[in-house]
Amino acid sequence: MKLVLLGYMGCGKSTIGKAVAKELGLKFVDLDAYIESKEKASVATIFENKGEIYFRKIEATYLKELMKSAENSVISLGGGTPCYGDNMQVIQLNSSSFYLKAGISTLYERLKNEMHSRPLIQTIGLENLQEFIGKHLFERAFFYNRAQHILSIDEKSIAVIVEEIKKMLNSDTQWQHRF
């Protein structure tokens, strides 16, 4: 079984994913890192050299590859992954999914010092960041809210979030035998 973490950039998918994987004794896979390994290029370089459309196509291909893998794992997605093609359907059919829901102010505080390393926000300017996040969250909410579990993460520690995920998994019949 796969446990998939989705949500906006900066919500902690990779950090929480590593902690959950360790707690559950599962392999952790960051989809962006997986893509970088397969493509032998950073996400930023792929965006720059081949464009977002190319990136979204390979992202869908690699997501399906991970979902078909027999290995049980915790997978953190890129912020836009659920919003393109049939990715959300693939996620719903092949995993237990968690939307790590963060508010605009939390995301702004986390992203304002990382703008240079994130292709989608590196050119928008700090003064436009909150509005950009708000608009993106609105556009992506339809997809994010289709996750099986929605977990507000504002002002919570990693340990608290991991425990909340474990409790939610206990109510998920596919996972009940693991605890």
BATI-378802 format. One line per field, with one value per residue (C-alpha): residue number from 1; residue in three letters; x, y, z. Coordinates in steps of 0.25 Angstrom, whole numbers. Layout:
num	(NUM,...)
residuo	(Ala,...)
u	(X,...)
v	(Y,...)
w	(Z,...)
This chain:
num	(1,2,3,4,5,6,7,8,9,10,11,12,13,14,15,16,17,18,19,20,21,22,23,24,25,26,27,28,29,30,31,32,33,34,35,36,37,38,39,40,41,42,43,44,45,46,47,48,49,50,51,52,53,54,55,56,57,58,59,60,61,62,63,64,65,66,67,68,69,70,71,72,73,74,75,76,77,78,79,80,81,82,83,84,85,86,87,88,89,90,91,92,93,94,95,96,97,98,99,100,101,102,103,104,105,106,107,108,109,110,111,112,113,114,115,116,117,118,119,120,121,122,123,124,125,126,127,128,129,130,131,132,133,134,135,136,137,138,139,140,141,142,143,144,145,146,147,148,149,150,151,152,153,154,155,156,157,158,159,160,161,162,163,164,165,166,167,168,169,170,171,172,173,174,175,176,177,178,179)
residuo	(Met,Lys,Leu,Val,Leu,Leu,Gly,Tyr,Met,Gly,Cys,Gly,Lys,Ser,Thr,Ile,Gly,Lys,Ala,Val,Ala,Lys,Glu,Leu,Gly,Leu,Lys,Phe,Val,Asp,Leu,Asp,Ala,Tyr,Ile,Glu,Ser,Lys,Glu,Lys,Ala,Ser,Val,Ala,Thr,Ile,Phe,Glu,Asn,Lys,Gly,Glu,Ile,Tyr,Phe,Arg,Lys,Ile,Glu,Ala,Thr,Tyr,Leu,Lys,Glu,Leu,Met,Lys,Ser,Ala,Glu,Asn,Ser,Val,Ile,Ser,Leu,Gly,Gly,Gly,Thr,Pro,Cys,Tyr,Gly,Asp,Asn,Met,Gln,Val,Ile,Gln,Leu,Asn,Ser,Ser,Ser,Phe,Tyr,Leu,Lys,Ala,Gly,Ile,Ser,Thr,Leu,Tyr,Glu,Arg,Leu,Lys,Asn,Glu,Met,His,Ser,Arg,Pro,Leu,Ile,Gln,Thr,Ile,Gly,Leu,Glu,Asn,Leu,Gln,Glu,Phe,Ile,Gly,Lys,His,Leu,Phe,Glu,Arg,Ala,Phe,Phe,Tyr,Asn,Arg,Ala,Gln,His,Ile,Leu,Ser,Ile,Asp,Glu,Lys,Ser,Ile,Ala,Val,Ile,Val,Glu,Glu,Ile,Lys,Lys,Met,Leu,Asn,Ser,Asp,Thr,Gln,Trp,Gln,His,Arg,Phe)
u	(0,4,2,3,5,0,-2,4,19,24,14,24,21,36,39,26,27,41,36,24,32,42,31,23,36,33,42,41,40,40,34,42,55,51,48,62,69,62,63,78,74,68,53,57,66,55,45,55,60,48,36,25,17,28,30,16,16,28,23,10,18,27,15,9,22,23,8,10,22,20,28,20,24,21,21,22,17,20,10,4,4,-11,-16,-11,-17,-22,-12,-23,-30,-18,-15,-29,-29,-15,-12,-17,-16,-14,-15,-6,-14,-6,-12,-6,1,8,12,17,26,32,33,38,53,52,47,60,60,45,42,28,31,45,41,28,34,32,22,13,16,4,-6,0,-1,-15,-19,-12,-18,-32,-29,-24,-34,-43,-32,-25,-39,-41,-30,-36,-31,-30,-20,-18,-4,-3,5,7,20,25,22,8,5,11,2,-10,-7,-5,-19,-25,-19,-24,-38,-34,-38,-26,-16,-23,-14,-1,-3)
v	(0,14,26,39,53,65,80,93,95,98,90,80,68,63,66,60,48,45,45,36,26,25,23,13,5,9,14,29,35,49,50,62,55,43,51,58,44,38,51,54,68,77,81,95,91,83,95,104,95,87,95,92,84,74,74,71,59,52,55,47,36,35,36,24,16,18,15,2,-2,-14,-7,-1,14,28,37,52,59,72,83,83,68,65,76,71,60,48,49,50,38,30,35,31,17,13,20,26,40,52,67,74,87,100,114,125,132,119,116,131,130,116,121,135,130,119,127,126,110,109,110,114,126,131,142,147,156,156,167,158,144,144,148,137,126,130,129,116,110,114,108,95,93,85,75,75,74,60,54,43,50,65,70,84,86,101,102,87,80,69,59,63,63,49,44,50,43,29,31,34,22,14,17,13,-2,-4,0,-5,-18,-10,-4)
w	(0,-3,6,-2,4,-4,-2,-6,-7,7,14,19,10,9,24,29,19,24,38,35,27,38,49,40,35,21,9,7,-8,-11,-25,-29,-25,-32,-45,-43,-42,-54,-63,-58,-56,-45,-46,-48,-60,-66,-65,-71,-82,-86,-80,-70,-80,-82,-67,-64,-74,-68,-54,-58,-64,-51,-42,-49,-48,-33,-31,-39,-31,-21,-10,1,3,7,-5,-4,-17,-23,-20,-34,-36,-32,-42,-55,-64,-57,-46,-35,-39,-40,-25,-21,-27,-22,-8,5,2,12,9,18,18,22,23,14,25,29,14,12,24,20,5,6,8,-2,-14,-22,-22,-26,-41,-39,-30,-33,-42,-35,-25,-10,-10,-19,-11,-2,-13,-22,-11,-9,-23,-25,-13,-18,-32,-26,-14,-23,-25,-11,-4,-12,-3,6,19,21,32,36,39,44,57,59,61,52,64,65,50,50,61,55,42,49,56,42,37,48,43,29,27,17,28,41,41,42,56)
